[in-house]
Amino acid sequence: MDEFAPTAHDGKRFVELLGSHERQIFRYIYSLTANWDDAEEVMQRVRIRLWEQFCHYDEGKSFAGWARAIAYYLVLAYRKEKNRRIFSESALLQLSQTYESSLADIDQRHEAMLECLAKLPPENRQLALEYYSDLGGVDKIAKKAGITIAALRQQLYRIRKKLNHCIQLAIGSMP
């Protein structure tokens, strides 16, 4: 038996990690291919390669980072195979590096948003979460809150404005 053969536990862990990062990996691939169909094809190849290489994955490292590194090389291979070179290799590398550097900013904004949401009064937080979680249409949320749709929209505008201000302060980029 191959010493690197995946176990049932590996399979479960792989599915968990892939499930929680798949959209992010796909967005990365799409940013490099600029074509939905190509991105889907490469994503399928990435899933297979990730599974084949999962025995080499270091749990102490970022799964998404590991997956993006594999995806990058599979995008290069796909481009050569299909002769699809929308971007030069140097431009592709620049896109990849820009994507990687933007992740830190996104994570910082996400953390700030969670902190700012927690600071909202409970009724405002609930309205925002219901609206952005798509738990019902605006009419349902307004009816549940006992207000008109126009009043709900105004309240959501104020909530967004407060959240944006709080996030800007939290990340230190207030103009």
Rosetta blueprint (number, residue, H / E / L):
1 M L
2 D L
3 E L
4 F L
5 A L
6 P L
7 T L
8 A H
9 H H
10 D H
11 G H
12 K H
13 R H
14 F H
15 V H
16 E H
17 L H
18 L H
19 G H
20 S H
21 H H
22 E H
23 R H
24 Q H
25 I H
26 F H
27 R H
28 Y H
29 I H
30 Y H
31 S H
32 L H
33 T H
34 A L
35 N L
36 W H
37 D H
38 D H
39 A H
40 E H
41 E H
42 V H
43 M H
44 Q H
45 R H
46 V H
47 R H
48 I H
49 R H
50 L H
51 W H
52 E H
53 Q H
54 F H
55 C H
56 H H
57 Y L
58 D L
59 E L
60 G L
61 K L
62 S L
63 F H
64 A H
65 G H
66 W H
67 A H
68 R H
69 A H
70 I H
71 A H
72 Y H
73 Y H
74 L H
75 V H
76 L H
77 A H
78 Y H
79 R H
80 K H
81 E H
82 K H
83 N L
84 R L
85 R L
86 I L
87 F L
88 S L
89 E H
90 S H
91 A H
92 L H
93 L H
94 Q H
95 L H
96 S H
97 Q H
98 T H
99 Y H
100 E H
101 S H
102 S H
103 L H
104 A H
105 D H
106 I H
107 D H
108 Q H
109 R H
110 H H
111 E H
112 A H
113 M H
114 L H
115 E H
116 C H
117 L H
118 A H
119 K H
120 L L
121 P L
122 P H
123 E H
124 N H
125 R H
126 Q H
127 L H
128 A H
129 L H
130 E H
131 Y H
132 Y H
133 S L
134 D L
135 L L
136 G L
137 G L
138 V H
139 D H
140 K H
141 I H
142 A H
143 K H
144 K H
145 A H
146 G L
147 I L
148 T L
149 I H
150 A H
151 A H
152 L H
153 R H
154 Q H
155 Q H
156 L H
157 Y H
158 R H
159 I H
160 R H
161 K H
162 K H
163 L H
164 N H
165 H H
166 C H
167 I H
168 Q H
169 L H
170 A H
171 I H
172 G L
173 S L
174 M L
175 P L
